[in-house]
Amino acid sequence: MSATTHSIHGIDILVIGAGSAGCMAAIAAARASSNNVLLVERYGFFGGTSTQMLDTFYGFFTPGETPKKIVGGLPDLVVNELDNVGEVFLRPNTYGAGTGVNYHPERLKAIWDKMLLEAGVKVLLHTALIDVNVLPDGRYECIFWNKSGFLNVIPQRVIDASGDADFCHLAGFDYEIAGQKEPAQSMTTTFRMANVELDQFEKSGGKKMLAQRMADTSLPLPRKEGSAHAMNIPKCISTVAVKVAGLNALNINELTQAEMEGRRQAFLFETFFRKEVPGYADAKVIGLSHQIGVRETRRVYGEHRLTKDECMAASIPHDSILLCGAPIEDHREGKDGASETHWEYIPQSGIYGVPYGTIVPKTSQTVWVAGRCFSATHDAHASCRSMAQTMAMGTAAGLAAVQSIRTSAAANEMEVRVLREQLHSQGSILEEPTQIARTGQSDWKLNKPYHGVH
Ligand SMILES: Cc1cc2nc3c(=O)[nH]c(=O)nc-3n(C[C@H](O)[C@H](O)[C@H](O)COP(=O)(O)OP(=O)(O)OC[C@H]3O[C@@H](n4cnc5c(N)ncnc54)[C@H](O)[C@@H]3O)c2cc1C
């Protein structure tokens, strides 16, 4: 017996992939219109990288001593929802990317559920895009696979938020594959450890001590740096340290190898922590990331391509749809197999604007990209990939799709001024803020919609 084929008719906006970008795109589109918005995700929960492996939003604030808050609007609502259930705290500006917004990742899964339902988004989990046919009238027939069989959707507009630009690949848009020009960023299996005696760890020297133990160990750690930070679950820490370099996440044999190597490294780190780091003697790994973390794969060629020079010029073009202040954070394989992370900070104001054209695949009339597959060079992407930015991109893509349906304008010919007005009315920050952000937990009232974070 062959598989059944189902169809869903009447979809106005189809969002493929429910990471931070896709969820925001779907929520923004559904909140702003009565369009039928369908969000499709291959795994059994929403959030993508935000819930598969991480617990800290970076990119809301610029780094440094005088942080500015540069992302607002719908992404604030996610933070507010987490705050409402007591599942968020600020992580001080110790790491290069600026103050982090730390959350409980399992709770965030439930919050994405709630926000999507409240916005009226139609959702399908466990459903993977497997093919695209370009129809004679220019529309796209998207073919998915799930436990019910094949599923066909022919939407009016598409937002590719699959991280890997799967839709753009199948629909014939141009893209660069990470590793083609510069070495691709490495992959990381994140892991969480429970039963860590944090007092003992701090009394023994804390992070400085950890760095020294990493430098001195005779264990063959793949990376002698990274982030091991407290979660909002007592005695638990979350670790971003594994480094799997030189493998292509779009090649299934290499991705398989990367998953297994990531797990091997995670348990090597566990041995190191238990044997050599005070406070960890009785700690154990309680969870590995749902899949290995992939920083970059396909980056679509858009109507505009964000470059390192543009980031470093620290200017905000008139067609910007979001701001970014994160440094270039490029995780690479160093010389002789050694690992290294390359940091480069945005000079002057420390803020640049990201033009609308970076979310529009070249010549596209009805398609947008949002999130880590947007149009940028390797090093610009290494700056503009934190989740505050991917959420802001999703918001812009969702509102752009709505505007395009309302005005019958092609994606690559839309009036960006109108989109910016829409974004602004939603609370998005599009100009350099004059205020220094208050990043102390006690004076940061998160639970005011849109303006909770200054
Ligand atoms: C190891 C690692 C550590 C990082 N650390 C941080 C950090 O601490 N803070 C921070 O702000 N940023 C961090 N980043 C960057 C940031 O997390 C990502 O750039 C961002 O989450 C990407 O969001 P996205 O929505 O574009 O993609 P993703 O989160 O990758 O979402 C894409 C979604 O699409 C789905 N999908 C893919 N293909 C298909 C298909 N064919 N059909 C259906 N669904 C599909 C996926 O399952 C996924 O849910 C890190 C990234 C990595 C990899």
The ligand as a Gaussian input file, in Angstrom:
#p B3LYP/6-31G(d) Opt

LIG

0 1
 C       25.777000      25.695000      19.635000
 C       25.132000      27.036000      19.448000
 C       25.187000      27.950000      20.489000
 C       24.564000      29.200000      20.332000
 N       24.524000      30.035000      21.405000
 C       23.670000      31.091000      21.377000
 C       23.303000      31.766000      22.580000
 O       23.754000      31.425000      23.666000
 N       22.430000      32.807000      22.476000
 C       21.911000      33.212000      21.269000
 O       21.138000      34.178000      21.246000
 N       22.233000      32.579000      20.122000
 C       23.060000      31.508000      20.158000
 N       23.303000      30.783000      19.007000
 C       22.758000      31.245000      17.712000
 C       21.241000      31.056000      17.615000
 O       20.819000      30.083000      18.522000
 C       20.764000      30.661000      16.222000
 O       21.375000      31.453000      15.231000
 C       19.243000      30.838000      16.127000
 O       18.612000      30.145000      17.184000
 C       18.731000      30.361000      14.788000
 O       17.330000      30.463000      14.806000
 P       16.503000      30.046000      13.513000
 O       15.075000      30.166000      13.898000
 O       17.005000      30.782000      12.343000
 O       16.910000      28.518000      13.238000
 P       16.666000      27.224000      14.088000
 O       16.597000      27.522000      15.534000
 O       17.699000      26.257000      13.609000
 O       15.219000      26.744000      13.639000
 C       14.953000      26.126000      12.421000
 C       13.763000      25.218000      12.629000
 O       13.377000      24.651000      11.380000
 C       13.120000      23.260000      11.542000
 N       13.344000      22.627000      10.246000
 C       14.520000      22.491000       9.599000
 N       14.346000      21.893000       8.417000
 C       13.015000      21.632000       8.308000
 C       12.222000      21.022000       7.307000
 N       12.763000      20.561000       6.162000
 N       10.891000      20.903000       7.527000
 C       10.330000      21.368000       8.693000
 N       11.041000      21.951000       9.668000
 C       12.364000      22.090000       9.466000
 C       14.095000      22.843000      12.624000
 O       13.724000      21.648000      13.264000
 C       14.065000      24.062000      13.561000
 O       13.060000      23.949000      14.536000
 C       23.942000      29.535000      19.109000
 C       23.908000      28.612000      18.042000
 C       24.473000      27.369000      18.226000
 C       24.360000      26.356000      17.111000

